[in-house]
Amino acid sequence: MIDWADLNFIPEEFECRCGCGQMGMDHNFLQTLQDVRTSYGRVMNVSSGYRCAAHPIEARKIERGGKPGSHYSGKAVDILVSGEAALELLRVALAHPNVKGIGVNQKGAHSSHFIHIDTLTEPNRPTIWSY
């Protein structure tokens, strides 16, 4: 059971945005995210947390013959961040031993820049990538 009182986040931030409202976040992932947040020392705005199998992004992966991604596992989040704040978040995430995957999207509209953080330990997957 997740004790939200110990976190700088609220459950609604992590709900699937497809309209179903599911929230299947992994407790250990949320603790890692809180550790990153504490080290980062700034507000972290979640743009994507849990995604159910019907979420358009996850559904496309399945339609293409793949499996749902890290967000479906409840072990990933996208944080809206750009500029110097993005660089600092990247530094903090790279230094955290439980963070296993980092995706960087800093192109396009400034309001859509994000850093993806996950704790998946699947073999043969990238550690860091750009979108």
Buried (B, 14 or more C-beta within 10 A) or exposed (E): EBEEEEBEBEBEBBBBBBEBEBBBBBEEBBBBBBBBBEBBEEEBEBBBBBBBBEBEBBBEBBEEEEEBBBBBBBBBBBBBBBEEBBBBBBEBBEEBEBBBBBBBBBEEEEEEBBBBBBBEEEEEEEEEEEE
